[in-house]
């Protein structure tokens, strides 16, 4: 199966919300970018797997800016297989800021043809 990432951008809300739905390829990877550029501080990030096609335990997620910098600073590596996990701004140095950049979600090590979601919140 071909990898895909669909980004639904809720730009009229505050905080801004981006919902990514991803499906991995045979190697367990998927990546895709937003259509728009964003500026602001990441204030939350949530991941969860979907239904019967749950990701392999300890899969990795990165949220990359246009320079390839992981704005989650590695804090979304080794995600849980079947329960939602959240990173909040209360964690010191847990997330960075974005400046006029599209945001690319990169999922790795999730298993063949797995499906999941990620939500990014920008304040």
CNS distance restraints for C-alpha pairs under 8 A (distance, minus, plus):
assign (resid   1 and name CA) (resid  24 and name CA) 7.57 0.50 0.50
assign (resid   1 and name CA) (resid  25 and name CA) 5.35 0.50 0.50
assign (resid   1 and name CA) (resid  26 and name CA) 6.31 0.50 0.50
assign (resid   1 and name CA) (resid 113 and name CA) 6.14 0.50 0.50
assign (resid   2 and name CA) (resid  23 and name CA) 7.91 0.50 0.50
assign (resid   2 and name CA) (resid  24 and name CA) 7.05 0.50 0.50
assign (resid   2 and name CA) (resid  25 and name CA) 4.97 0.50 0.50
assign (resid   2 and name CA) (resid  26 and name CA) 7.57 0.50 0.50
assign (resid   3 and name CA) (resid  22 and name CA) 7.59 0.50 0.50
assign (resid   3 and name CA) (resid  23 and name CA) 5.43 0.50 0.50
assign (resid   3 and name CA) (resid  24 and name CA) 4.57 0.50 0.50
assign (resid   3 and name CA) (resid  25 and name CA) 4.31 0.50 0.50
assign (resid   3 and name CA) (resid  29 and name CA) 6.84 0.50 0.50
assign (resid   3 and name CA) (resid  30 and name CA) 5.06 0.50 0.50
assign (resid   3 and name CA) (resid  31 and name CA) 7.47 0.50 0.50
assign (resid   3 and name CA) (resid 113 and name CA) 7.71 0.50 0.50
assign (resid   4 and name CA) (resid  22 and name CA) 5.65 0.50 0.50
assign (resid   4 and name CA) (resid  23 and name CA) 5.23 0.50 0.50
assign (resid   4 and name CA) (resid  24 and name CA) 6.64 0.50 0.50
assign (resid   4 and name CA) (resid  25 and name CA) 7.90 0.50 0.50
assign (resid   4 and name CA) (resid  30 and name CA) 5.90 0.50 0.50
assign (resid   4 and name CA) (resid  31 and name CA) 6.70 0.50 0.50
assign (resid   4 and name CA) (resid  32 and name CA) 6.94 0.50 0.50
assign (resid   5 and name CA) (resid  20 and name CA) 6.40 0.50 0.50
assign (resid   5 and name CA) (resid  21 and name CA) 5.60 0.50 0.50
assign (resid   5 and name CA) (resid  22 and name CA) 4.33 0.50 0.50
assign (resid   5 and name CA) (resid  23 and name CA) 6.48 0.50 0.50
assign (resid   5 and name CA) (resid  30 and name CA) 6.53 0.50 0.50
assign (resid   5 and name CA) (resid  31 and name CA) 5.78 0.50 0.50
assign (resid   5 and name CA) (resid  32 and name CA) 4.85 0.50 0.50
assign (resid   5 and name CA) (resid  33 and name CA) 7.64 0.50 0.50
assign (resid   5 and name CA) (resid 105 and name CA) 7.71 0.50 0.50
assign (resid   6 and name CA) (resid  20 and name CA) 5.54 0.50 0.50
assign (resid   6 and name CA) (resid  21 and name CA) 5.27 0.50 0.50
assign (resid   6 and name CA) (resid  22 and name CA) 6.48 0.50 0.50
assign (resid   6 and name CA) (resid  32 and name CA) 6.87 0.50 0.50
assign (resid   7 and name CA) (resid  18 and name CA) 6.54 0.50 0.50
assign (resid   7 and name CA) (resid  19 and name CA) 5.63 0.50 0.50
assign (resid   7 and name CA) (resid  20 and name CA) 4.47 0.50 0.50
assign (resid   7 and name CA) (resid  21 and name CA) 6.61 0.50 0.50
assign (resid   7 and name CA) (resid  32 and name CA) 7.55 0.50 0.50
assign (resid   7 and name CA) (resid  33 and name CA) 6.91 0.50 0.50
assign (resid   7 and name CA) (resid  34 and name CA) 5.72 0.50 0.50
assign (resid   7 and name CA) (resid  35 and name CA) 7.89 0.50 0.50
assign (resid   8 and name CA) (resid  18 and name CA) 5.75 0.50 0.50
assign (resid   8 and name CA) (resid  19 and name CA) 5.08 0.50 0.50
assign (resid   8 and name CA) (resid  20 and name CA) 6.36 0.50 0.50
assign (resid   8 and name CA) (resid  34 and name CA) 7.89 0.50 0.50
assign (resid   9 and name CA) (resid  16 and name CA) 7.99 0.50 0.50
assign (resid   9 and name CA) (resid  17 and name CA) 6.29 0.50 0.50
assign (resid   9 and name CA) (resid  18 and name CA) 4.63 0.50 0.50
assign (resid   9 and name CA) (resid  19 and name CA) 6.49 0.50 0.50
assign (resid   9 and name CA) (resid  34 and name CA) 7.42 0.50 0.50
assign (resid  10 and name CA) (resid  16 and name CA) 6.06 0.50 0.50
assign (resid  10 and name CA) (resid  17 and name CA) 5.15 0.50 0.50
assign (resid  10 and name CA) (resid  18 and name CA) 6.00 0.50 0.50
assign (resid  11 and name CA) (resid  16 and name CA) 5.44 0.50 0.50
assign (resid  11 and name CA) (resid  17 and name CA) 6.82 0.50 0.50
assign (resid  12 and name CA) (resid  16 and name CA) 7.05 0.50 0.50
assign (resid  13 and name CA) (resid  17 and name CA) 7.00 0.50 0.50
assign (resid  14 and name CA) (resid 123 and name CA) 7.01 0.50 0.50
assign (resid  15 and name CA) (resid 121 and name CA) 6.09 0.50 0.50
assign (resid  15 and name CA) (resid 122 and name CA) 5.53 0.50 0.50
assign (resid  15 and name CA) (resid 123 and name CA) 4.90 0.50 0.50
assign (resid  16 and name CA) (resid 121 and name CA) 5.58 0.50 0.50
assign (resid  16 and name CA) (resid 122 and name CA) 5.03 0.50 0.50
assign (resid  16 and name CA) (resid 123 and name CA) 6.49 0.50 0.50
assign (resid  17 and name CA) (resid 119 and name CA) 6.84 0.50 0.50
assign (resid  17 and name CA) (resid 120 and name CA) 5.70 0.50 0.50
assign (resid  17 and name CA) (resid 121 and name CA) 4.69 0.50 0.50
assign (resid  17 and name CA) (resid 122 and name CA) 6.50 0.50 0.50
assign (resid  18 and name CA) (resid 119 and name CA) 5.59 0.50 0.50
assign (resid  18 and name CA) (resid 120 and name CA) 5.15 0.50 0.50
assign (resid  18 and name CA) (resid 121 and name CA) 6.61 0.50 0.50
assign (resid  19 and name CA) (resid 117 and name CA) 7.07 0.50 0.50
assign (resid  19 and name CA) (resid 118 and name CA) 5.94 0.50 0.50
assign (resid  19 and name CA) (resid 119 and name CA) 4.62 0.50 0.50
assign (resid  19 and name CA) (resid 120 and name CA) 6.68 0.50 0.50
assign (resid  20 and name CA) (resid 105 and name CA) 7.53 0.50 0.50
assign (resid  20 and name CA) (resid 117 and name CA) 5.49 0.50 0.50
assign (resid  20 and name CA) (resid 118 and name CA) 5.08 0.50 0.50
assign (resid  20 and name CA) (resid 119 and name CA) 6.20 0.50 0.50
assign (resid  21 and name CA) (resid 115 and name CA) 7.39 0.50 0.50
assign (resid  21 and name CA) (resid 116 and name CA) 5.91 0.50 0.50
assign (resid  21 and name CA) (resid 117 and name CA) 4.59 0.50 0.50
assign (resid  21 and name CA) (resid 118 and name CA) 6.68 0.50 0.50
assign (resid  22 and name CA) (resid  30 and name CA) 6.61 0.50 0.50
assign (resid  22 and name CA) (resid  31 and name CA) 7.70 0.50 0.50
assign (resid  22 and name CA) (resid 115 and name CA) 5.60 0.50 0.50
assign (resid  22 and name CA) (resid 116 and name CA) 5.40 0.50 0.50
assign (resid  22 and name CA) (resid 117 and name CA) 6.10 0.50 0.50
assign (resid  23 and name CA) (resid  30 and name CA) 6.41 0.50 0.50
assign (resid  23 and name CA) (resid 113 and name CA) 5.96 0.50 0.50
assign (resid  23 and name CA) (resid 114 and name CA) 5.47 0.50 0.50
assign (resid  23 and name CA) (resid 115 and name CA) 4.48 0.50 0.50
assign (resid  23 and name CA) (resid 116 and name CA) 6.71 0.50 0.50
assign (resid  24 and name CA) (resid  28 and name CA) 5.03 0.50 0.50
assign (resid  24 and name CA) (resid  29 and name CA) 4.87 0.50 0.50
assign (resid  24 and name CA) (resid  30 and name CA) 4.86 0.50 0.50
assign (resid  24 and name CA) (resid 107 and name CA) 7.72 0.50 0.50
assign (resid  24 and name CA) (resid 110 and name CA) 7.07 0.50 0.50
assign (resid  24 and name CA) (resid 111 and name CA) 7.05 0.50 0.50
assign (resid  24 and name CA) (resid 112 and name CA) 6.08 0.50 0.50
assign (resid  24 and name CA) (resid 113 and name CA) 4.81 0.50 0.50
assign (resid  24 and name CA) (resid 114 and name CA) 5.33 0.50 0.50
assign (resid  24 and name CA) (resid 115 and name CA) 6.68 0.50 0.50
assign (resid  25 and name CA) (resid  29 and name CA) 5.57 0.50 0.50
assign (resid  25 and name CA) (resid  30 and name CA) 6.50 0.50 0.50
assign (resid  25 and name CA) (resid 111 and name CA) 7.99 0.50 0.50
assign (resid  25 and name CA) (resid 112 and name CA) 5.74 0.50 0.50
assign (resid  25 and name CA) (resid 113 and name CA) 5.48 0.50 0.50
assign (resid  25 and name CA) (resid 114 and name CA) 7.93 0.50 0.50
assign (resid  26 and name CA) (resid 111 and name CA) 7.19 0.50 0.50
assign (resid  26 and name CA) (resid 112 and name CA) 4.38 0.50 0.50
assign (resid  26 and name CA) (resid 113 and name CA) 6.19 0.50 0.50
assign (resid  27 and name CA) (resid 109 and name CA) 7.40 0.50 0.50
assign (resid  27 and name CA) (resid 111 and name CA) 6.63 0.50 0.50
assign (resid  27 and name CA) (resid 112 and name CA) 5.94 0.50 0.50
assign (resid  28 and name CA) (resid 107 and name CA) 7.78 0.50 0.50
assign (resid  28 and name CA) (resid 108 and name CA) 5.81 0.50 0.50
assign (resid  28 and name CA) (resid 109 and name CA) 5.00 0.50 0.50
assign (resid  28 and name CA) (resid 110 and name CA) 4.67 0.50 0.50
assign (resid  28 and name CA) (resid 111 and name CA) 4.05 0.50 0.50
assign (resid  28 and name CA) (resid 112 and name CA) 4.81 0.50 0.50
assign (resid  28 and name CA) (resid 113 and name CA) 6.91 0.50 0.50
assign (resid  28 and name CA) (resid 114 and name CA) 7.30 0.50 0.50
assign (resid  29 and name CA) (resid 106 and name CA) 7.49 0.50 0.50
assign (resid  29 and name CA) (resid 107 and name CA) 5.34 0.50 0.50
assign (resid  29 and name CA) (resid 108 and name CA) 4.41 0.50 0.50
assign (resid  29 and name CA) (resid 109 and name CA) 6.25 0.50 0.50
assign (resid  29 and name CA) (resid 110 and name CA) 6.55 0.50 0.50
assign (resid  29 and name CA) (resid 111 and name CA) 7.58 0.50 0.50
assign (resid  30 and name CA) (resid 105 and name CA) 8.00 0.50 0.50
assign (resid  30 and name CA) (resid 106 and name CA) 5.91 0.50 0.50
assign (resid  30 and name CA) (resid 107 and name CA) 5.13 0.50 0.50
assign (resid  30 and name CA) (resid 108 and name CA) 6.73 0.50 0.50
assign (resid  31 and name CA) (resid 104 and name CA) 6.69 0.50 0.50
assign (resid  31 and name CA) (resid 105 and name CA) 5.36 0.50 0.50
assign (resid  31 and name CA) (resid 106 and name CA) 4.34 0.50 0.50
assign (resid  31 and name CA) (resid 107 and name CA) 6.15 0.50 0.50
assign (resid  32 and name CA) (resid 104 and name CA) 5.35 0.50 0.50
assign (resid  32 and name CA) (resid 105 and name CA) 5.59 0.50 0.50
assign (resid  32 and name CA) (resid 106 and name CA) 6.90 0.50 0.50
assign (resid  33 and name CA) (resid 102 and name CA) 6.45 0.50 0.50
assign (resid  33 and name CA) (resid 103 and name CA) 5.42 0.50 0.50
assign (resid  33 and name CA) (resid 104 and name CA) 4.02 0.50 0.50
assign (resid  33 and name CA) (resid 105 and name CA) 6.29 0.50 0.50
assign (resid  34 and name CA) (resid 102 and name CA) 5.56 0.50 0.50
assign (resid  34 and name CA) (resid 103 and name CA) 5.51 0.50 0.50
assign (resid  34 and name CA) (resid 104 and name CA) 6.50 0.50 0.50
assign (resid  35 and name CA) (resid 102 and name CA) 6.89 0.50 0.50
assign (resid  36 and name CA) (resid 101 and name CA) 7.83 0.50 0.50
assign (resid  36 and name CA) (resid 102 and name CA) 5.81 0.50 0.50
assign (resid  37 and name CA) (resid 100 and name CA) 5.18 0.50 0.50
assign (resid  37 and name CA) (resid 101 and name CA) 4.52 0.50 0.50
assign (resid  37 and name CA) (resid 102 and name CA) 4.33 0.50 0.50
assign (resid  37 and name CA) (resid 103 and name CA) 7.36 0.50 0.50
assign (resid  38 and name CA) (resid  98 and name CA) 6.49 0.50 0.50
assign (resid  38 and name CA) (resid  99 and name CA) 6.33 0.50 0.50
assign (resid  38 and name CA) (resid 100 and name CA) 5.02 0.50 0.50
assign (resid  38 and name CA) (resid 101 and name CA) 5.31 0.50 0.50
assign (resid  38 and name CA) (resid 102 and name CA) 6.14 0.50 0.50
assign (resid  38 and name CA) (resid 103 and name CA) 7.56 0.50 0.50
assign (resid  39 and name CA) (resid  97 and name CA) 7.33 0.50 0.50
assign (resid  39 and name CA) (resid  98 and name CA) 4.94 0.50 0.50
assign (resid  39 and name CA) (resid  99 and name CA) 4.28 0.50 0.50
assign (resid  39 and name CA) (resid 100 and name CA) 5.07 0.50 0.50
assign (resid  39 and name CA) (resid 101 and name CA) 6.90 0.50 0.50
assign (resid  40 and name CA) (resid  97 and name CA) 5.57 0.50 0.50
assign (resid  40 and name CA) (resid  98 and name CA) 5.39 0.50 0.50
assign (resid  40 and name CA) (resid  99 and name CA) 6.51 0.50 0.50
assign (resid  40 and name CA) (resid 122 and name CA) 5.92 0.50 0.50
assign (resid  40 and name CA) (resid 123 and name CA) 5.79 0.50 0.50
assign (resid  41 and name CA) (resid  95 and name CA) 7.80 0.50 0.50
assign (resid  41 and name CA) (resid  96 and name CA) 6.21 0.50 0.50
assign (resid  41 and name CA) (resid  97 and name CA) 4.17 0.50 0.50
assign (resid  41 and name CA) (resid  98 and name CA) 6.25 0.50 0.50
assign (resid  41 and name CA) (resid 122 and name CA) 5.55 0.50 0.50
assign (resid  41 and name CA) (resid 123 and name CA) 5.48 0.50 0.50
assign (resid  42 and name CA) (resid  71 and name CA) 7.92 0.50 0.50
assign (resid  42 and name CA) (resid  89 and name CA) 7.35 0.50 0.50
assign (resid  42 and name CA) (resid  95 and name CA) 5.96 0.50 0.50
assign (resid  42 and name CA) (resid  96 and name CA) 6.07 0.50 0.50
assign (resid  42 and name CA) (resid  97 and name CA) 5.86 0.50 0.50
assign (resid  42 and name CA) (resid  98 and name CA) 7.50 0.50 0.50
assign (resid  42 and name CA) (resid 120 and name CA) 7.21 0.50 0.50
assign (resid  42 and name CA) (resid 121 and name CA) 5.87 0.50 0.50
assign (resid  42 and name CA) (resid 122 and name CA) 4.51 0.50 0.50
assign (resid  42 and name CA) (resid 123 and name CA) 6.31 0.50 0.50
assign (resid  43 and name CA) (resid  88 and name CA) 5.98 0.50 0.50
assign (resid  43 and name CA) (resid  89 and name CA) 4.82 0.50 0.50
assign (resid  43 and name CA) (resid  95 and name CA) 7.38 0.50 0.50
assign (resid  43 and name CA) (resid 121 and name CA) 5.63 0.50 0.50
assign (resid  43 and name CA) (resid 122 and name CA) 5.57 0.50 0.50
assign (resid  43 and name CA) (resid 123 and name CA) 6.00 0.50 0.50
assign (resid  44 and name CA) (resid  86 and name CA) 7.09 0.50 0.50
assign (resid  44 and name CA) (resid  87 and name CA) 5.62 0.50 0.50
assign (resid  44 and name CA) (resid  88 and name CA) 4.61 0.50 0.50
assign (resid  44 and name CA) (resid  89 and name CA) 6.09 0.50 0.50
assign (resid  44 and name CA) (resid 119 and name CA) 7.98 0.50 0.50
assign (resid  44 and name CA) (resid 120 and name CA) 6.02 0.50 0.50
assign (resid  44 and name CA) (resid 121 and name CA) 4.99 0.50 0.50
assign (resid  44 and name CA) (resid 122 and name CA) 7.20 0.50 0.50
assign (resid  45 and name CA) (resid  86 and name CA) 5.67 0.50 0.50
assign (resid  45 and name CA) (resid  87 and name CA) 5.17 0.50 0.50
assign (resid  45 and name CA) (resid  88 and name CA) 6.69 0.50 0.50
assign (resid  45 and name CA) (resid 118 and name CA) 7.14 0.50 0.50
assign (resid  45 and name CA) (resid 119 and name CA) 5.52 0.50 0.50
assign (resid  45 and name CA) (resid 120 and name CA) 4.63 0.50 0.50
assign (resid  45 and name CA) (resid 121 and name CA) 6.21 0.50 0.50
assign (resid  46 and name CA) (resid  84 and name CA) 6.81 0.50 0.50
assign (resid  46 and name CA) (resid  85 and name CA) 5.57 0.50 0.50
assign (resid  46 and name CA) (resid  86 and name CA) 4.33 0.50 0.50
assign (resid  46 and name CA) (resid  87 and name CA) 6.37 0.50 0.50
assign (resid  46 and name CA) (resid 118 and name CA) 5.51 0.50 0.50
assign (resid  46 and name CA) (resid 119 and name CA) 5.10 0.50 0.50
assign (resid  46 and name CA) (resid 120 and name CA) 6.75 0.50 0.50
assign (resid  47 and name CA) (resid  79 and name CA) 7.74 0.50 0.50
assign (resid  47 and name CA) (resid  84 and name CA) 5.56 0.50 0.50
assign (resid  47 and name CA) (resid  85 and name CA) 5.44 0.50 0.50
assign (resid  47 and name CA) (resid  86 and name CA) 6.65 0.50 0.50
assign (resid  47 and name CA) (resid 116 and name CA) 7.51 0.50 0.50
assign (resid  47 and name CA) (resid 117 and name CA) 5.74 0.50 0.50
assign (resid  47 and name CA) (resid 118 and name CA) 4.39 0.50 0.50
assign (resid  47 and name CA) (resid 119 and name CA) 6.54 0.50 0.50
assign (resid  48 and name CA) (resid  80 and name CA) 8.00 0.50 0.50
assign (resid  48 and name CA) (resid  81 and name CA) 7.93 0.50 0.50
assign (resid  48 and name CA) (resid  82 and name CA) 6.86 0.50 0.50
assign (resid  48 and name CA) (resid  83 and name CA) 6.17 0.50 0.50
assign (resid  48 and name CA) (resid  84 and name CA) 4.45 0.50 0.50
assign (resid  48 and name CA) (resid  85 and name CA) 6.67 0.50 0.50
assign (resid  48 and name CA) (resid 116 and name CA) 5.73 0.50 0.50
assign (resid  48 and name CA) (resid 117 and name CA) 5.37 0.50 0.50
assign (resid  48 and name CA) (resid 118 and name CA) 6.52 0.50 0.50
assign (resid  49 and name CA) (resid  53 and name CA) 7.47 0.50 0.50
assign (resid  49 and name CA) (resid  54 and name CA) 4.94 0.50 0.50
assign (resid  49 and name CA) (resid  55 and name CA) 5.94 0.50 0.50
assign (resid  49 and name CA) (resid  81 and name CA) 6.77 0.50 0.50
assign (resid  49 and name CA) (resid  82 and name CA) 5.83 0.50 0.50
assign (resid  49 and name CA) (resid  83 and name CA) 7.28 0.50 0.50
assign (resid  49 and name CA) (resid  84 and name CA) 7.40 0.50 0.50
assign (resid  49 and name CA) (resid 115 and name CA) 6.17 0.50 0.50
assign (resid  49 and name CA) (resid 116 and name CA) 4.02 0.50 0.50
assign (resid  49 and name CA) (resid 117 and name CA) 6.16 0.50 0.50
assign (resid  50 and name CA) (resid  54 and name CA) 5.42 0.50 0.50
assign (resid  50 and name CA) (resid  82 and name CA) 7.95 0.50 0.50
assign (resid  50 and name CA) (resid 115 and name CA) 5.59 0.50 0.50
assign (resid  50 and name CA) (resid 116 and name CA) 4.97 0.50 0.50
assign (resid  50 and name CA) (resid 117 and name CA) 7.25 0.50 0.50
assign (resid  53 and name CA) (resid 113 and name CA) 7.39 0.50 0.50
assign (resid  53 and name CA) (resid 114 and name CA) 4.97 0.50 0.50
assign (resid  53 and name CA) (resid 115 and name CA) 5.61 0.50 0.50
assign (resid  54 and name CA) (resid  81 and name CA) 6.41 0.50 0.50
assign (resid  54 and name CA) (resid  82 and name CA) 6.36 0.50 0.50
assign (resid  54 and name CA) (resid 114 and name CA) 5.83 0.50 0.50
assign (resid  54 and name CA) (resid 115 and name CA) 6.22 0.50 0.50
assign (resid  54 and name CA) (resid 116 and name CA) 7.00 0.50 0.50
assign (resid  55 and name CA) (resid  59 and name CA) 6.92 0.50 0.50
assign (resid  55 and name CA) (resid  81 and name CA) 5.55 0.50 0.50
assign (resid  55 and name CA) (resid  82 and name CA) 7.51 0.50 0.50
assign (resid  55 and name CA) (resid 110 and name CA) 4.82 0.50 0.50
assign (resid  55 and name CA) (resid 111 and name CA) 6.01 0.50 0.50
assign (resid  55 and name CA) (resid 114 and name CA) 5.33 0.50 0.50
assign (resid  55 and name CA) (resid 115 and name CA) 6.68 0.50 0.50
assign (resid  55 and name CA) (resid 116 and name CA) 7.10 0.50 0.50
assign (resid  56 and name CA) (resid  81 and name CA) 5.73 0.50 0.50
assign (resid  56 and name CA) (resid 109 and name CA) 7.16 0.50 0.50
assign (resid  56 and name CA) (resid 110 and name CA) 4.81 0.50 0.50
assign (resid  56 and name CA) (resid 111 and name CA) 5.39 0.50 0.50
assign (resid  57 and name CA) (resid  78 and name CA) 7.21 0.50 0.50
assign (resid  57 and name CA) (resid  79 and name CA) 6.63 0.50 0.50
assign (resid  57 and name CA) (resid  80 and name CA) 5.57 0.50 0.50
assign (resid  57 and name CA) (resid  81 and name CA) 4.32 0.50 0.50
assign (resid  57 and name CA) (resid 110 and name CA) 7.34 0.50 0.50
assign (resid  58 and name CA) (resid  77 and name CA) 7.02 0.50 0.50
assign (resid  58 and name CA) (resid  78 and name CA) 3.62 0.50 0.50
assign (resid  58 and name CA) (resid  79 and name CA) 4.75 0.50 0.50
assign (resid  58 and name CA) (resid  80 and name CA) 5.86 0.50 0.50
assign (resid  58 and name CA) (resid  81 and name CA) 6.80 0.50 0.50
assign (resid  58 and name CA) (resid 109 and name CA) 7.66 0.50 0.50
assign (resid  58 and name CA) (resid 110 and name CA) 7.70 0.50 0.50
assign (resid  59 and name CA) (resid  77 and name CA) 6.51 0.50 0.50
assign (resid  59 and name CA) (resid  78 and name CA) 5.06 0.50 0.50
assign (resid  59 and name CA) (resid  79 and name CA) 5.30 0.50 0.50
assign (resid  59 and name CA) (resid  80 and name CA) 7.48 0.50 0.50
assign (resid  59 and name CA) (resid  81 and name CA) 7.71 0.50 0.50
assign (resid  59 and name CA) (resid 107 and name CA) 7.39 0.50 0.50
assign (resid  59 and name CA) (resid 108 and name CA) 6.08 0.50 0.50
assign (resid  59 and name CA) (resid 109 and name CA) 4.88 0.50 0.50
assign (resid  59 and name CA) (resid 110 and name CA) 4.74 0.50 0.50
assign (resid  60 and name CA) (resid  76 and name CA) 6.21 0.50 0.50
assign (resid  60 and name CA) (resid  77 and name CA) 4.12 0.50 0.50
assign (resid  60 and name CA) (resid  78 and name CA) 5.31 0.50 0.50
assign (resid  60 and name CA) (resid  79 and name CA) 6.12 0.50 0.50
assign (resid  60 and name CA) (resid 107 and name CA) 5.72 0.50 0.50
assign (resid  60 and name CA) (resid 108 and name CA) 5.21 0.50 0.50
assign (resid  60 and name CA) (resid 109 and name CA) 6.29 0.50 0.50
assign (resid  60 and name CA) (resid 110 and name CA) 7.18 0.50 0.50
assign (resid  61 and name CA) (resid  76 and name CA) 5.30 0.50 0.50
assign (resid  61 and name CA) (resid  77 and name CA) 5.69 0.50 0.50
assign (resid  61 and name CA) (resid  79 and name CA) 7.68 0.50 0.50
assign (resid  61 and name CA) (resid 105 and name CA) 7.08 0.50 0.50
assign (resid  61 and name CA) (resid 106 and name CA) 5.64 0.50 0.50
assign (resid  61 and name CA) (resid 107 and name CA) 4.59 0.50 0.50
assign (resid  61 and name CA) (resid 108 and name CA) 6.52 0.50 0.50
assign (resid  62 and name CA) (resid  70 and name CA) 5.66 0.50 0.50
assign (resid  62 and name CA) (resid  71 and name CA) 7.45 0.50 0.50
assign (resid  62 and name CA) (resid  72 and name CA) 6.48 0.50 0.50
assign (resid  62 and name CA) (resid  74 and name CA) 6.92 0.50 0.50
assign (resid  62 and name CA) (resid  76 and name CA) 6.42 0.50 0.50
assign (resid  62 and name CA) (resid  77 and name CA) 7.50 0.50 0.50
assign (resid  62 and name CA) (resid 105 and name CA) 5.89 0.50 0.50
assign (resid  62 and name CA) (resid 106 and name CA) 5.15 0.50 0.50
assign (resid  62 and name CA) (resid 107 and name CA) 6.62 0.50 0.50
assign (resid  63 and name CA) (resid  69 and name CA) 7.90 0.50 0.50
assign (resid  63 and name CA) (resid  70 and name CA) 5.31 0.50 0.50
assign (resid  63 and name CA) (resid  71 and name CA) 5.64 0.50 0.50
assign (resid  63 and name CA) (resid  72 and name CA) 6.25 0.50 0.50
assign (resid  63 and name CA) (resid 103 and name CA) 6.40 0.50 0.50
assign (resid  63 and name CA) (resid 104 and name CA) 5.61 0.50 0.50
assign (resid  63 and name CA) (resid 105 and name CA) 4.76 0.50 0.50
assign (resid  63 and name CA) (resid 106 and name CA) 6.40 0.50 0.50
assign (resid  64 and name CA) (resid  68 and name CA) 5.14 0.50 0.50
assign (resid  64 and name CA) (resid  69 and name CA) 5.17 0.50 0.50
assign (resid  64 and name CA) (resid  70 and name CA) 4.56 0.50 0.50
assign (resid  64 and name CA) (resid  71 and name CA) 5.95 0.50 0.50
assign (resid  64 and name CA) (resid 103 and name CA) 5.66 0.50 0.50
assign (resid  64 and name CA) (resid 104 and name CA) 4.99 0.50 0.50
assign (resid  64 and name CA) (resid 105 and name CA) 6.40 0.50 0.50
assign (resid  64 and name CA) (resid 106 and name CA) 7.45 0.50 0.50
assign (resid  65 and name CA) (resid  69 and name CA) 5.54 0.50 0.50
assign (resid  65 and name CA) (resid  70 and name CA) 6.85 0.50 0.50
assign (resid  65 and name CA) (resid  71 and name CA) 6.99 0.50 0.50
assign (resid  65 and name CA) (resid  98 and name CA) 6.92 0.50 0.50
assign (resid  65 and name CA) (resid 101 and name CA) 5.79 0.50 0.50
assign (resid  65 and name CA) (resid 102 and name CA) 6.13 0.50 0.50
assign (resid  65 and name CA) (resid 103 and name CA) 5.13 0.50 0.50
assign (resid  65 and name CA) (resid 104 and name CA) 6.45 0.50 0.50
assign (resid  66 and name CA) (resid 101 and name CA) 5.54 0.50 0.50
assign (resid  66 and name CA) (resid 102 and name CA) 6.12 0.50 0.50
assign (resid  66 and name CA) (resid 103 and name CA) 7.05 0.50 0.50
assign (resid  66 and name CA) (resid 104 and name CA) 7.92 0.50 0.50
assign (resid  70 and name CA) (resid  74 and name CA) 6.87 0.50 0.50
assign (resid  71 and name CA) (resid  95 and name CA) 5.59 0.50 0.50
assign (resid  71 and name CA) (resid  96 and name CA) 4.88 0.50 0.50
assign (resid  71 and name CA) (resid  97 and name CA) 6.87 0.50 0.50
assign (resid  71 and name CA) (resid  98 and name CA) 7.54 0.50 0.50
assign (resid  72 and name CA) (resid  76 and name CA) 6.50 0.50 0.50
assign (resid  72 and name CA) (resid  94 and name CA) 6.17 0.50 0.50
assign (resid  72 and name CA) (resid  95 and name CA) 4.59 0.50 0.50
assign (resid  72 and name CA) (resid  96 and name CA) 6.47 0.50 0.50
assign (resid  73 and name CA) (resid  94 and name CA) 6.55 0.50 0.50
assign (resid  73 and name CA) (resid  95 and name CA) 6.30 0.50 0.50
assign (resid  73 and name CA) (resid  96 and name CA) 7.54 0.50 0.50
assign (resid  75 and name CA) (resid  87 and name CA) 7.65 0.50 0.50
assign (resid  75 and name CA) (resid  94 and name CA) 6.50 0.50 0.50
assign (resid  76 and name CA) (resid  87 and name CA) 7.84 0.50 0.50
assign (resid  79 and name CA) (resid  85 and name CA) 7.24 0.50 0.50
assign (resid  80 and name CA) (resid  84 and name CA) 7.33 0.50 0.50
assign (resid  80 and name CA) (resid  85 and name CA) 7.07 0.50 0.50
assign (resid  87 and name CA) (resid  91 and name CA) 7.40 0.50 0.50
assign (resid  87 and name CA) (resid  94 and name CA) 7.24 0.50 0.50
assign (resid  88 and name CA) (resid  94 and name CA) 7.39 0.50 0.50
assign (resid  89 and name CA) (resid  94 and name CA) 6.61 0.50 0.50
assign (resid  89 and name CA) (resid  95 and name CA) 6.87 0.50 0.50
assign (resid  90 and name CA) (resid  94 and name CA) 7.93 0.50 0.50
assign (resid 110 and name CA) (resid 114 and name CA) 6.61 0.50 0.50
